Amino acid sequence: MAKMTDEEIVEKIQQWQTCPFVHELTCGKCDGILIPKISEHLTPSVYLKCPKCSYTQTHVPDIVFHINFEAIEKLLDALKGEAG
């Protein structure tokens, strides 16, 4: 996989967090839904932040980057078209 920019990483995480077929990345302390952020001071620079308790997680599971969200959206659109 080619090196992704921070913005591309954030976009993939946001796609994961809104996909109806996967469980959101959640806080290990309070189960809040984690939000991707970019930092100039952390390595890696993209991290996850809990809006409820301020927990910070620097690891993003690899599976987040291997799901083809565009294909899922096309499939959902096709299924909606058949149902309607």
Secondary structure as GFF3:
##gff-version 3
##sequence-region A 1 84
A	DSSP	alpha_helix	6	18	.	.	.	ID=ss1
A	DSSP	beta_strand	35	38	.	.	.	ID=ss2
A	DSSP	beta_strand	46	49	.	.	.	ID=ss3
A	DSSP	beta_strand	56	57	.	.	.	ID=ss4
A	DSSP	three_ten_helix	62	65	.	.	.	ID=ss5
A	DSSP	alpha_helix	69	83	.	.	.	ID=ss6
###
